[in-house]
Amino acid sequence: MQFATFHDLEDQSIFITGGGAGIGADLTKGFLSQGAKVTFIQRSNPEKFLIECKDKYKHEPSFLACDVTNTKELKTALRATAEKQGPISVLVNNAANDTRHTLGEFTSEQWDKTMDVNLKPHFFATQEVVEGMKKNGGGSIINFSSISYMMGNEGYPAYATAKSAITGLTRSLARELGPFNIRVNAIMPGWVLTKRQMDLWATEEDLSKHLDRQCLKEHLSGFDIVGGTLFLASGTSKMMTSQALVIDGGVVVTG
């Protein structure tokens, strides 16, 4: 399958957190396929992914090692990206950690770490790119939330709290930044069966139960999330902001 083409994304400056693995890797490929200039960050070395991408796109992807929980590092990476490939026109706040946990076992330190990776980077990355987007005449910020909190799932209450907060943050920032033609939207993926999910949590029983809840009887892959993200990045969605776009095969409903 090929990604849809959004011609206005060609040569645009894109920044993706967690863009070398899981859904993030598909997002990076999706933007590269548009001819965009893409920088992505993560903690681990994505050598295999970079080799996979080599000589396949108009622009080679750029990787910067960065821990998104370190705000200083994150902002430094954003500034370096703007200097190399121009002011960031599309920010994709994708990085997340959905490690399972329960109420009783969770510590204050673990709570803080959960917010540090799943919520805080969205705020401070946005803070950093705003001035460049203003100079560009606008931009698109796409925050990755999740349907997990909408389903009321157990097994990760702190994670679900952070994902719920992202939706609220998205709507507040959309109101504040709208006068500058900066759009802020959220993507709400369903259960995307990345390697991490399959290795750690996707039992045959749980997969079957979840598929029963979907209207479309096919499990989601990272590819399925890319089209909606490209759409929100592109001028095709120029009058969409403050929205939460659900891509889950028909599990939850909005409106």
FIKOLZA-1660 file (N, C-alpha, C; in steps of 0.1 Angstrom, whole numbers, plus 5000, padded with zeros to 4 digits):
% residues 255
   i   px   py   pz ch aa at
   1 5008 4988 5000  A  M  N
   1 5000 5000 5000  A  M CA
   1 5009 5012 5000  A  M  C
   2 5004 5023 4993  A  Q  N
   2 5011 5035 4993  A  Q CA
   2 5004 5046 5001  A  Q  C
   3 5011 5056 5006  A  F  N
   3 5005 5067 5013  A  F CA
   3 4999 5076 5003  A  F  C
   4 4988 5083 5007  A  A  N
   4 4982 5093 4999  A  A CA
   4 4991 5105 4998  A  A  C
   5 4990 5113 4987  A  T  N
   5 4999 5123 4984  A  T CA
   5 4993 5137 4988  A  T  C
   6 5000 5145 4996  A  F  N
   6 4996 5158 4999  A  F CA
   6 5007 5168 4994  A  F  C
   7 5005 5173 4982  A  H  N
   7 5016 5180 4975  A  H CA
   7 5021 5192 4983  A  H  C
   8 5013 5198 4992  A  D  N
   8 5018 5210 4999  A  D CA
   8 5028 5207 5010  A  D  C
   9 5030 5194 5013  A  L  N
   9 5039 5190 5023  A  L CA
   9 5053 5188 5018  A  L  C
  10 5055 5189 5005  A  E  N
  10 5068 5188 4999  A  E CA
  10 5077 5199 5004  A  E  C
  11 5089 5195 5008  A  D  N
  11 5100 5204 5013  A  D CA
  11 5096 5211 5026  A  D  C
  12 5085 5208 5032  A  Q  N
  12 5082 5213 5045  A  Q CA
  12 5091 5208 5056  A  Q  C
  13 5092 5215 5067  A  S  N
  13 5101 5211 5078  A  S CA
  13 5092 5204 5089  A  S  C
  14 5095 5192 5091  A  I  N
  14 5086 5183 5100  A  I CA
  14 5095 5178 5111  A  I  C
  15 5089 5178 5123  A  F  N
  15 5096 5173 5135  A  F CA
  15 5087 5163 5142  A  F  C
  16 5092 5151 5144  A  I  N
  16 5084 5140 5150  A  I CA
  16 5091 5135 5162  A  I  C
  17 5084 5134 5174  A  T  N
  17 5090 5128 5185  A  T CA
  17 5087 5113 5185  A  T  C
  18 5097 5105 5189  A  G  N
  18 5096 5090 5188  A  G CA
  18 5094 5085 5174  A  G  C
  19 5101 5091 5165  A  G  N
  19 5098 5088 5151  A  G CA
  19 5106 5077 5144  A  G  C
  20 5113 5068 5152  A  G  N
  20 5121 5058 5146  A  G CA
  20 5116 5044 5149  A  G  C
  21 5105 5042 5156  A  A  N
  21 5100 5029 5160  A  A CA
  21 5085 5030 5161  A  A  C
  22 5078 5018 5160  A  G  N
  22 5064 5018 5162  A  G CA
  22 5056 5026 5152  A  G  C
  23 5045 5033 5157  A  I  N
  23 5038 5042 5149  A  I CA
  23 5046 5053 5143  A  I  C
  24 5056 5058 5152  A  G  N
  24 5064 5069 5148  A  G CA
  24 5072 5066 5135  A  G  C
  25 5077 5054 5134  A  A  N
  25 5085 5050 5122  A  A CA
  25 5076 5051 5109  A  A  C
  26 5063 5047 5110  A  D  N
  26 5054 5048 5099  A  D CA
  26 5051 5063 5096  A  D  C
  27 5050 5071 5107  A  L  N
  27 5048 5085 5105  A  L CA
  27 5060 5092 5097  A  L  C
  28 5072 5088 5101  A  T  N
  28 5084 5094 5095  A  T CA
  28 5084 5090 5080  A  T  C
  29 5081 5077 5077  A  K  N
  29 5081 5073 5063  A  K CA
  29 5070 5080 5055  A  K  C
  30 5058 5082 5062  A  G  N
  30 5047 5089 5055  A  G CA
  30 5051 5103 5051  A  G  C
  31 5057 5111 5060  A  F  N
  31 5061 5124 5057  A  F CA
  31 5073 5124 5046  A  F  C
  32 5082 5115 5048  A  L  N
  32 5093 5114 5038  A  L CA
  32 5087 5111 5024  A  L  C
  33 5077 5103 5023  A  S  N
  33 5071 5100 5010  A  S CA
  33 5064 5112 5004  A  S  C
  34 5062 5123 5011  A  Q  N
  34 5056 5135 5006  A  Q CA
  34 5067 5144 5000  A  Q  C
  35 5080 5140 5002  A  G  N
  35 5091 5149 4999  A  G CA
  35 5094 5159 5009  A  G  C
  36 5090 5157 5021  A  A  N
  36 5092 5166 5032  A  A CA
  36 5106 5164 5039  A  A  C
  37 5111 5174 5046  A  K  N
  37 5123 5173 5053  A  K CA
  37 5119 5169 5068  A  K  C
  38 5123 5158 5072  A  V  N
  38 5119 5152 5085  A  V CA
  38 5131 5150 5094  A  V  C
  39 5129 5155 5106  A  T  N
  39 5138 5152 5117  A  T CA
  39 5130 5145 5128  A  T  C
  40 5135 5134 5133  A  F  N
  40 5128 5127 5144  A  F CA
  40 5138 5125 5155  A  F  C
  41 5132 5123 5167  A  I  N
  41 5140 5121 5179  A  I CA
  41 5135 5109 5186  A  I  C
  42 5144 5103 5194  A  Q  N
  42 5141 5092 5204  A  Q CA
  42 5154 5089 5211  A  Q  C
  43 5153 5081 5222  A  R  N
  43 5164 5078 5230  A  R CA
  43 5173 5067 5224  A  R  C
  44 5167 5057 5218  A  S  N
  44 5174 5046 5213  A  S CA
  44 5180 5049 5199  A  S  C
  45 5190 5041 5195  A  N  N
  45 5196 5043 5182  A  N CA
  45 5188 5036 5171  A  N  C
  46 5183 5043 5161  A  P  N
  46 5175 5038 5151  A  P CA
  46 5183 5034 5138  A  P  C
  47 5194 5028 5140  A  E  N
  47 5203 5025 5129  A  E CA
  47 5196 5017 5118  A  E  C
  48 5190 5006 5122  A  K  N
  48 5183 4998 5112  A  K CA
  48 5172 5006 5104  A  K  C
  49 5165 5014 5111  A  F  N
  49 5155 5022 5105  A  F CA
  49 5161 5032 5095  A  F  C
  50 5171 5038 5098  A  L  N
  50 5178 5048 5089  A  L CA
  50 5183 5041 5077  A  L  C
  51 5189 5029 5079  A  I  N
  51 5194 5021 5067  A  I CA
  51 5182 5018 5058  A  I  C
  52 5171 5014 5064  A  E  N
  52 5159 5011 5056  A  E CA
  52 5154 5023 5048  A  E  C
  53 5156 5035 5053  A  C  N
  53 5151 5047 5046  A  C CA
  53 5161 5052 5036  A  C  C
  54 5173 5048 5037  A  K  N
  54 5184 5054 5028  A  K CA
  54 5181 5053 5014  A  K  C
  55 5182 5065 5007  A  D  N
  55 5181 5066 4992  A  D CA
  55 5167 5063 4987  A  D  C
  56 5157 5063 4995  A  K  N
  56 5144 5060 4991  A  K CA
  56 5135 5073 4989  A  K  C
  57 5139 5084 4994  A  Y  N
  57 5131 5096 4995  A  Y CA
  57 5139 5108 4989  A  Y  C
  58 5131 5118 4986  A  K  N
  58 5138 5131 4982  A  K CA
  58 5148 5136 4992  A  K  C
  59 5144 5136 5005  A  H  N
  59 5152 5140 5016  A  H CA
  59 5155 5128 5025  A  H  C
  60 5168 5127 5029  A  E  N
  60 5171 5117 5039  A  E CA
  60 5166 5122 5053  A  E  C
  61 5161 5112 5061  A  P  N
  61 5156 5116 5074  A  P CA
  61 5168 5120 5083  A  P  C
  62 5166 5129 5092  A  S  N
  62 5176 5133 5102  A  S CA
  62 5172 5128 5116  A  S  C
  63 5181 5122 5123  A  F  N
  63 5179 5117 5136  A  F CA
  63 5187 5125 5146  A  F  C
  64 5181 5128 5157  A  L  N
  64 5188 5134 5169  A  L CA
  64 5184 5126 5181  A  L  C
  65 5195 5122 5188  A  A  N
  65 5193 5114 5201  A  A CA
  65 5188 5124 5211  A  A  C
  66 5176 5121 5217  A  C  N
  66 5170 5130 5227  A  C CA
  66 5161 5123 5236  A  C  C
  67 5161 5126 5248  A  D  N
  67 5151 5121 5258  A  D CA
  67 5140 5132 5259  A  D  C
  68 5128 5128 5255  A  V  N
  68 5118 5138 5255  A  V CA
  68 5114 5143 5269  A  V  C
  69 5118 5135 5279  A  T  N
  69 5114 5140 5293  A  T CA
  69 5124 5151 5298  A  T  C
  70 5135 5153 5290  A  N  N
  70 5144 5164 5293  A  N CA
  70 5140 5176 5285  A  N  C
  71 5134 5185 5291  A  T  N
  71 5129 5197 5283  A  T CA
  71 5140 5205 5276  A  T  C
  72 5151 5206 5283  A  K  N
  72 5162 5213 5277  A  K CA
  72 5167 5206 5265  A  K  C
  73 5169 5193 5265  A  E  N
  73 5173 5185 5254  A  E CA
  73 5163 5186 5242  A  E  C
  74 5150 5186 5246  A  L  N
  74 5140 5186 5236  A  L CA
  74 5140 5200 5228  A  L  C
  75 5141 5210 5236  A  K  N
  75 5142 5224 5229  A  K CA
  75 5154 5226 5221  A  K  C
  76 5165 5220 5226  A  T  N
  76 5178 5221 5218  A  T CA
  76 5176 5214 5205  A  T  C
  77 5170 5202 5205  A  A  N
  77 5167 5194 5193  A  A CA
  77 5158 5202 5183  A  A  C
  78 5148 5208 5188  A  L  N
  78 5139 5216 5180  A  L CA
  78 5146 5228 5174  A  L  C
  79 5155 5235 5181  A  R  N
  79 5162 5246 5176  A  R CA
  79 5172 5242 5165  A  R  C
  80 5179 5230 5167  A  A  N
  80 5188 5225 5157  A  A CA
  80 5181 5221 5145  A  A  C
  81 5169 5216 5146  A  T  N
  81 5161 5212 5134  A  T CA
  81 5157 5224 5126  A  T  C
  82 5153 5235 5133  A  A  N
  82 5149 5247 5126  A  A CA
  82 5161 5253 5119  A  A  C
  83 5172 5253 5125  A  E  N
  83 5184 5258 5118  A  E CA
  83 5188 5250 5106  A  E  C
  84 5186 5237 5106  A  K  N
  84 5191 5228 5095  A  K CA
  84 5181 5228 5084  A  K  C
  85 5168 5227 5087  A  Q  N
  85 5158 5225 5076  A  Q CA
  85 5147 5236 5075  A  Q  C
  86 5149 5247 5083  A  G  N
  86 5140 5258 5082  A  G CA
  86 5130 5257 5094  A  G  C
  87 5124 5268 5097  A  P  N
  87 5114 5268 5108  A  P CA
  87 5104 5256 5107  A  P  C
  88 5101 5250 5118  A  I  N
  88 5092 5238 5118  A  I CA
  88 5078 5242 5114  A  I  C
  89 5073 5236 5104  A  S  N
  89 5059 5239 5099  A  S CA
  89 5049 5229 5104  A  S  C
  90 5054 5216 5107  A  V  N
  90 5045 5206 5113  A  V CA
  90 5052 5199 5125  A  V  C
  91 5046 5200 5136  A  L  N
  91 5051 5193 5148  A  L CA
  91 5042 5181 5151  A  L  C
  92 5048 5169 5152  A  V  N
  92 5040 5157 5156  A  V CA
  92 5045 5152 5169  A  V  C
  93 5037 5154 5179  A  N  N
  93 5040 5150 5193  A  N CA
  93 5035 5135 5194  A  N  C
  94 5044 5126 5191  A  N  N
  94 5040 5112 5190  A  N CA
  94 5045 5103 5202  A  N  C
  95 5057 5107 5207  A  A  N
  95 5063 5098 5217  A  A CA
  95 5054 5095 5229  A  A  C
  96 5054 5082 5234  A  A  N
  96 5046 5078 5245  A  A CA
  96 5051 5066 5251  A  A  C
  97 5046 5063 5263  A  N  N
  97 5050 5050 5270  A  N CA
  97 5037 5045 5277  A  N  C
  98 5032 5034 5272  A  D  N
  98 5019 5029 5278  A  D CA
  98 5022 5016 5287  A  D  C
  99 5033 5016 5294  A  T  N
  99 5036 5005 5303  A  T CA
  99 5024 5003 5312  A  T  C
 100 5020 4990 5314  A  R  N
 100 5009 4987 5322  A  R CA
 100 5012 4989 5337  A  R  C
 101 5002 4993 5345  A  H  N
 101 5004 4995 5359  A  H CA
 101 4990 4995 5366  A  H  C
 102 4990 4993 5379  A  T  N
 102 4978 4994 5386  A  T CA
 102 4978 5005 5397  A  T  C
 103 4967 5008 5403  A  L  N
 103 4967 5019 5412  A  L CA
 103 4975 5016 5424  A  L  C
 104 4974 5004 5430  A  G  N
 104 4981 5002 5443  A  G CA
 104 4996 5001 5442  A  G  C
 105 5002 4997 5431  A  E  N
 105 5016 4995 5430  A  E CA
 105 5023 5008 5426  A  E  C
 106 5016 5018 5421  A  F  N
 106 5022 5030 5415  A  F CA
 106 5027 5040 5425  A  F  C
 107 5040 5045 5423  A  T  N
 107 5046 5054 5432  A  T CA
 107 5045 5069 5426  A  T  C
 108 5047 5078 5435  A  S  N
 108 5047 5092 5431  A  S CA
 108 5058 5094 5420  A  S  C
 109 5069 5088 5421  A  E  N
 109 5080 5090 5411  A  E CA
 109 5076 5084 5398  A  E  C
 110 5069 5073 5398  A  Q  N
 110 5064 5067 5385  A  Q CA
 110 5053 5075 5379  A  Q  C
 111 5045 5081 5387  A  W  N
 111 5035 5091 5382  A  W CA
 111 5041 5102 5374  A  W  C
 112 5051 5108 5381  A  D  N
 112 5059 5119 5374  A  D CA
 112 5065 5115 5361  A  D  C
 113 5071 5103 5361  A  K  N
 113 5078 5098 5349  A  K CA
 113 5068 5096 5338  A  K  C
 114 5056 5091 5342  A  T  N
 114 5045 5089 5332  A  T CA
 114 5041 5102 5325  A  T  C
 115 5039 5113 5333  A  M  N
 115 5035 5126 5328  A  M CA
 115 5047 5132 5320  A  M  C
 116 5059 5129 5324  A  D  N
 116 5071 5135 5318  A  D CA
 116 5072 5130 5303  A  D  C
 117 5068 5118 5301  A  V  N
 117 5069 5113 5287  A  V CA
 117 5056 5114 5279  A  V  C
 118 5045 5113 5286  A  N  N
 118 5032 5113 5279  A  N CA
 118 5025 5126 5277  A  N  C
 119 5029 5136 5284  A  L  N
 119 5022 5149 5284  A  L CA
 119 5031 5161 5284  A  L  C
 120 5041 5162 5292  A  K  N
 120 5049 5174 5293  A  K CA
 120 5056 5177 5279  A  K  C
 121 5061 5168 5272  A  P  N
 121 5067 5172 5259  A  P CA
 121 5058 5178 5249  A  P  C
 122 5045 5175 5249  A  H  N
 122 5036 5181 5240  A  H CA
 122 5035 5196 5243  A  H  C
 123 5035 5200 5255  A  F  N
 123 5034 5214 5259  A  F CA
 123 5046 5221 5255  A  F  C
 124 5058 5216 5259  A  F  N
 124 5070 5224 5258  A  F CA
 124 5076 5223 5243  A  F  C
 125 5073 5213 5236  A  A  N
 125 5076 5213 5222  A  A CA
 125 5068 5224 5214  A  A  C
 126 5055 5224 5218  A  T  N
 126 5047 5235 5212  A  T CA
 126 5052 5249 5215  A  T  C
 127 5055 5250 5228  A  Q  N
 127 5061 5263 5232  A  Q CA
 127 5073 5268 5224  A  Q  C
 128 5081 5258 5220  A  E  N
 128 5093 5261 5213  A  E CA
 128 5091 5265 5198  A  E  C
 129 5081 5258 5192  A  V  N
 129 5079 5260 5177  A  V CA
 129 5070 5272 5174  A  V  C
 130 5064 5277 5183  A  V  N
 130 5053 5287 5180  A  V CA
 130 5059 5299 5173  A  V  C
 131 5070 5305 5177  A  E  N
 131 5075 5317 5171  A  E CA
 131 5079 5314 5157  A  E  C
 132 5085 5303 5154  A  G  N
 132 5088 5300 5140  A  G CA
 132 5076 5298 5131  A  G  C
 133 5066 5292 5137  A  M  N
 133 5053 5291 5129  A  M CA
 133 5047 5304 5127  A  M  C
 134 5047 5313 5137  A  K  N
 134 5042 5327 5134  A  K CA
 134 5049 5333 5123  A  K  C
 135 5062 5332 5122  A  K  N
 135 5070 5338 5111  A  K CA
 135 5067 5332 5098  A  K  C
 136 5063 5319 5098  A  N  N
 136 5059 5312 5086  A  N CA
 136 5045 5315 5081  A  N  C
 137 5038 5322 5090  A  G  N
 137 5024 5325 5087  A  G CA
 137 5014 5314 5091  A  G  C
 138 5019 5304 5099  A  G  N
 138 5010 5294 5104  A  G CA
 138 5018 5281 5105  A  G  C
 139 5010 5271 5109  A  G  N
 139 5016 5257 5111  A  G CA
 139 5006 5248 5116  A  G  C
 140 5010 5235 5117  A  S  N
 140 5001 5225 5122  A  S CA
 140 5008 5217 5133  A  S  C
 141 5001 5216 5144  A  I  N
 141 5006 5208 5156  A  I CA
 141 4997 5196 5158  A  I  C
 142 5002 5184 5158  A  I  N
 142 4994 5172 5159  A  I CA
 142 4999 5164 5172  A  I  C
 143 4990 5164 5181  A  N  N
 143 4992 5157 5194  A  N CA
 143 4986 5143 5194  A  N  C
 144 4994 5133 5197  A  F  N
 144 4989 5120 5198  A  F CA
 144 4983 5117 5211  A  F  C
 145 4970 5114 5211  A  S  N
 145 4963 5110 5223  A  S CA
 145 4960 5095 5222  A  S  C
 146 4949 5091 5226  A  S  N
 146 4945 5077 5225  A  S CA
 146 4931 5075 5229  A  S  C
 147 4925 5064 5223  A  I  N
 147 4911 5061 5227  A  I CA
 147 4910 5054 5241  A  I  C
 148 4922 5051 5246  A  S  N
 148 4923 5043 5259  A  S CA
 148 4914 5049 5270  A  S  C
 149 4915 5063 5271  A  Y  N
 149 4907 5069 5282  A  Y CA
 149 4892 5069 5279  A  Y  C
 150 4889 5070 5266  A  M  N
 150 4875 5070 5262  A  M CA
 150 4868 5057 5264  A  M  C
 151 4876 5046 5263  A  M  N
 151 4871 5032 5265  A  M CA
 151 4869 5029 5280  A  M  C
 152 4876 5037 5288  A  G  N
 152 4876 5034 5303  A  G CA
 152 4883 5021 5306  A  G  C
 153 4894 5019 5299  A  N  N
 153 4902 5006 5302  A  N CA
 153 4909 5007 5315  A  N  C
 154 4911 4995 5321  A  E  N
 154 4919 4994 5333  A  E CA
 154 4933 4990 5329  A  E  C
 155 4942 4991 5338  A  G  N
 155 4956 4986 5336  A  G CA
 155 4966 4996 5333  A  G  C
 156 4962 5009 5332  A  Y  N
 156 4972 5020 5330  A  Y CA
 156 4965 5033 5333  A  Y  C
 157 4961 5035 5346  A  P  N
 157 4953 5047 5349  A  P CA
 157 4961 5060 5347  A  P  C
 158 4974 5060 5350  A  A  N
 158 4982 5073 5348  A  A CA
 158 4984 5076 5333  A  A  C
 159 4986 5065 5325  A  Y  N
 159 4987 5067 5311  A  Y CA
 159 4974 5073 5305  A  Y  C
 160 4963 5067 5309  A  A  N
 160 4950 5071 5304  A  A CA
 160 4947 5086 5309  A  A  C
 161 4952 5089 5321  A  T  N
 161 4950 5103 5325  A  T CA
 161 4958 5113 5316  A  T  C
 162 4970 5109 5313  A  A  N
 162 4978 5118 5304  A  A CA
 162 4972 5119 5291  A  A  C
 163 4967 5108 5285  A  K  N
 163 4961 5109 5272  A  K CA
 163 4948 5117 5272  A  K  C
 164 4941 5117 5282  A  S  N
 164 4929 5125 5284  A  S CA
 164 4933 5140 5284  A  S  C
 165 4944 5143 5292  A  A  N
 165 4949 5156 5293  A  A CA
 165 4953 5162 5280  A  A  C
 166 4959 5153 5271  A  I  N
 166 4964 5158 5258  A  I CA
 166 4952 5164 5250  A  I  C
 167 4941 5158 5251  A  T  N
 167 4929 5163 5244  A  T CA
 167 4925 5177 5249  A  T  C
 168 4925 5178 5262  A  G  N
 168 4922 5191 5268  A  G CA
 168 4933 5202 5264  A  G  C
 169 4946 5198 5264  A  L  N
 169 4956 5207 5260  A  L CA
 169 4955 5211 5246  A  L  C
 170 4952 5201 5237  A  T  N
 170 4950 5204 5223  A  T CA
 170 4939 5215 5221  A  T  C
 171 4928 5214 5228  A  R  N
 171 4917 5223 5226  A  R CA
 171 4921 5237 5231  A  R  C
 172 4928 5238 5242  A  S  N
 172 4932 5250 5248  A  S CA
 172 4942 5257 5239  A  S  C
 173 4952 5250 5234  A  L  N
 173 4962 5256 5226  A  L CA
 173 4956 5260 5212  A  L  C
 174 4947 5253 5207  A  A  N
 174 4940 5256 5194  A  A CA
 174 4934 5270 5196  A  A  C
 175 4927 5273 5207  A  R  N
 175 4921 5286 5209  A  R CA
 175 4931 5297 5210  A  R  C
 176 4942 5294 5217  A  E  N
 176 4953 5304 5219  A  E CA
 176 4960 5307 5206  A  E  C
 177 4963 5297 5198  A  L  N
 177 4972 5299 5187  A  L CA
 177 4964 5301 5174  A  L  C
 178 4951 5299 5174  A  G  N
 178 4943 5301 5162  A  G CA
 178 4945 5315 5155  A  G  C
 179 4946 5326 5162  A  P  N
 179 4948 5339 5156  A  P CA
 179 4961 5340 5148  A  P  C
 180 4970 5331 5150  A  F  N
 180 4983 5331 5142  A  F CA
 180 4983 5320 5131  A  F  C
 181 4971 5315 5128  A  N  N
 181 4969 5305 5118  A  N CA
 181 4977 5292 5121  A  N  C
 182 4979 5289 5134  A  I  N
 182 4985 5277 5139  A  I CA
 182 4974 5268 5143  A  I  C
 183 4973 5256 5137  A  R  N
 183 4962 5247 5140  A  R CA
 183 4967 5236 5149  A  R  C
 184 4959 5232 5159  A  V  N
 184 4963 5222 5169  A  V CA
 184 4952 5211 5169  A  V  C
 185 4955 5199 5166  A  N  N
 185 4946 5188 5166  A  N CA
 185 4952 5176 5173  A  N  C
 186 4943 5167 5176  A  A  N
 186 4947 5154 5183  A  A CA
 186 4944 5143 5174  A  A  C
 187 4953 5133 5174  A  I  N
 187 4950 5120 5167  A  I CA
 187 4947 5110 5179  A  I  C
 188 4936 5102 5177  A  M  N
 188 4932 5093 5187  A  M CA
 188 4933 5079 5181  A  M  C
 189 4944 5072 5182  A  P  N
 189 4945 5059 5176  A  P CA
 189 4938 5048 5185  A  P  C
 190 4934 5038 5179  A  G  N
 190 4929 5026 5186  A  G CA
 190 4941 5017 5189  A  G  C
 191 4938 5005 5191  A  W  N
 191 4949 4995 5195  A  W CA
 191 4957 4992 5182  A  W  C
 192 4968 4998 5180  A  V  N
 192 4977 4996 5169  A  V CA
 192 4987 4985 5173  A  V  C
 193 4988 4975 5165  A  L  N
 193 4996 4963 5169  A  L CA
 193 5010 4965 5164  A  L  C
 194 5017 4973 5171  A  T  N
 194 5032 4974 5169  A  T CA
 194 5039 4962 5175  A  T  C
 195 5052 4961 5172  A  K  N
 195 5060 4950 5177  A  K CA
 195 5059 4950 5193  A  K  C
 196 5060 4962 5199  A  R  N
 196 5060 4963 5213  A  R CA
 196 5047 4957 5219  A  R  C
 197 5035 4961 5212  A  Q  N
 197 5022 4956 5217  A  Q CA
 197 5022 4940 5216  A  Q  C
 198 5027 4935 5205  A  M  N
 198 5026 4921 5202  A  M CA
 198 5035 4913 5212  A  M  C
 199 5047 4919 5215  A  D  N
 199 5056 4913 5224  A  D CA
 199 5052 4913 5238  A  D  C
 200 5045 4923 5243  A  L  N
 200 5042 4925 5257  A  L CA
 200 5028 4922 5261  A  L  C
 201 5018 4926 5253  A  W  N
 201 5004 4926 5258  A  W CA
 201 4993 4920 5249  A  W  C
 202 4996 4917 5237  A  A  N
 202 4986 4913 5228  A  A CA
 202 4984 4897 5228  A  A  C
 203 4976 4893 5238  A  T  N
 203 4972 4879 5239  A  T CA
 203 4962 4876 5229  A  T  C
 204 4961 4863 5225  A  E  N
 204 4951 4859 5216  A  E CA
 204 4937 4862 5220  A  E  C
 205 4934 4861 5233  A  E  N
 205 4921 4864 5239  A  E CA
 205 4918 4878 5238  A  E  C
 206 4927 4887 5242  A  D  N
 206 4925 4901 5242  A  D CA
 206 4923 4907 5228  A  D  C
 207 4931 4901 5218  A  L  N
 207 4930 4905 5204  A  L CA
 207 4916 4902 5199  A  L  C
 208 4911 4890 5203  A  S  N
 208 4898 4886 5198  A  S CA
 208 4887 4895 5204  A  S  C
 209 4888 4898 5217  A  K  N
 209 4878 4907 5223  A  K CA
 209 4878 4921 5217  A  K  C
 210 4890 4926 5215  A  H  N
 210 4891 4939 5209  A  H CA
 210 4885 4940 5195  A  H  C
 211 4888 4930 5187  A  L  N
 211 4883 4930 5173  A  L CA
 211 4868 4929 5173  A  L  C
 212 4862 4922 5183  A  D  N
 212 4847 4922 5185  A  D CA
 212 4841 4935 5187  A  D  C
 213 4849 4944 5193  A  R  N
 213 4844 4958 5196  A  R CA
 213 4846 4967 5184  A  R  C
 214 4854 4963 5174  A  Q  N
 214 4856 4972 5162  A  Q CA
 214 4845 4969 5152  A  Q  C
 215 4841 4980 5145  A  C  N
 215 4831 4978 5134  A  C CA
 215 4838 4972 5122  A  C  C
 216 4851 4976 5120  A  L  N
 216 4859 4971 5109  A  L CA
 216 4867 4959 5114  A  L  C
 217 4866 4948 5109  A  K  N
 217 4871 4936 5114  A  K CA
 217 4886 4933 5109  A  K  C
 218 4894 4943 5112  A  E  N
 218 4908 4942 5109  A  E CA
 218 4916 4949 5119  A  E  C
 219 4927 4943 5124  A  H  N
 219 4935 4950 5134  A  H CA
 219 4943 4961 5128  A  H  C
 220 4945 4972 5136  A  L  N
 220 4952 4983 5131  A  L CA
 220 4967 4981 5130  A  L  C
 221 4973 4987 5120  A  S  N
 221 4988 4988 5119  A  S CA
 221 4992 5003 5120  A  S  C
 222 5005 5006 5121  A  G  N
 222 5009 5019 5121  A  G CA
 222 5005 5026 5108  A  G  C
 223 5005 5019 5097  A  F  N
 223 5002 5025 5084  A  F CA
 223 4988 5032 5084  A  F  C
 224 4979 5026 5092  A  D  N
 224 4965 5031 5092  A  D CA
 224 4964 5044 5099  A  D  C
 225 4974 5048 5106  A  I  N
 225 4974 5061 5114  A  I CA
 225 4980 5072 5105  A  I  C
 226 4988 5069 5095  A  V  N
 226 4995 5079 5088  A  V CA
 226 4987 5088 5080  A  V  C
 227 4977 5083 5073  A  G  N
 227 4969 5091 5064  A  G CA
 227 4962 5102 5071  A  G  C
 228 4956 5099 5083  A  G  N
 228 4949 5110 5090  A  G CA
 228 4959 5120 5095  A  G  C
 229 4971 5116 5099  A  T  N
 229 4981 5125 5103  A  T CA
 229 4986 5135 5092  A  T  C
 230 4988 5129 5080  A  L  N
 230 4992 5137 5069  A  L CA
 230 4981 5147 5065  A  L  C
 231 4969 5142 5066  A  F  N
 231 4957 5151 5063  A  F CA
 231 4957 5163 5073  A  F  C
 232 4959 5161 5086  A  L  N
 232 4959 5172 5095  A  L CA
 232 4971 5181 5094  A  L  C
 233 4982 5175 5088  A  A  N
 233 4994 5184 5086  A  A CA
 233 4992 5193 5074  A  A  C
 234 4985 5188 5064  A  S  N
 234 4984 5194 5051  A  S CA
 234 4973 5206 5052  A  S  C
 235 4975 5215 5042  A  G  N
 235 4965 5225 5040  A  G CA
 235 4951 5220 5036  A  G  C
 236 4950 5207 5033  A  T  N
 236 4937 5201 5030  A  T CA
 236 4928 5203 5041  A  T  C
 237 4933 5203 5053  A  S  N
 237 4925 5204 5066  A  S CA
 237 4926 5218 5071  A  S  C
 238 4928 5229 5063  A  K  N
 238 4931 5242 5068  A  K CA
 238 4921 5248 5077  A  K  C
 239 4909 5244 5077  A  M  N
 239 4899 5249 5086  A  M CA
 239 4895 5239 5097  A  M  C
 240 4904 5230 5100  A  M  N
 240 4902 5221 5111  A  M CA
 240 4912 5224 5122  A  M  C
 241 4907 5227 5133  A  T  N
 241 4916 5228 5145  A  T CA
 241 4907 5225 5158  A  T  C
 242 4914 5222 5169  A  S  N
 242 4907 5218 5181  A  S CA
 242 4899 5206 5180  A  S  C
 243 4903 5197 5171  A  Q  N
 243 4896 5185 5169  A  Q CA
 243 4903 5172 5174  A  Q  C
 244 4896 5162 5177  A  A  N
 244 4902 5149 5181  A  A CA
 244 4898 5139 5170  A  A  C
 245 4907 5135 5162  A  L  N
 245 4904 5126 5151  A  L CA
 245 4907 5111 5155  A  L  C
 246 4896 5104 5156  A  V  N
 246 4897 5090 5160  A  V CA
 246 4899 5081 5148  A  V  C
 247 4910 5072 5150  A  I  N
 247 4913 5062 5140  A  I CA
 247 4914 5049 5147  A  I  C
 248 4903 5042 5148  A  D  N
 248 4903 5030 5157  A  D CA
 248 4895 5018 5151  A  D  C
 249 4891 5019 5139  A  G  N
 249 4883 5008 5133  A  G CA
 249 4869 5008 5138  A  G  C
 250 4864 5018 5145  A  G  N
 250 4850 5019 5149  A  G CA
 250 4848 5013 5163  A  G  C
 251 4856 5017 5172  A  V  N
 251 4854 5012 5186  A  V CA
 251 4846 5023 5194  A  V  C
 252 4851 5035 5194  A  V  N
 252 4845 5046 5202  A  V CA
 252 4838 5055 5192  A  V  C
 253 4829 5064 5197  A  V  N
 253 4822 5073 5188  A  V CA
 253 4824 5087 5194  A  V  C
 254 4824 5097 5186  A  T  N
 254 4825 5111 5190  A  T CA
 254 4813 5119 5185  A  T  C
 255 4811 5131 5191  A  G  N
 255 4800 5139 5186  A  G CA
 255 4787 5137 5194  A  G  C
% end
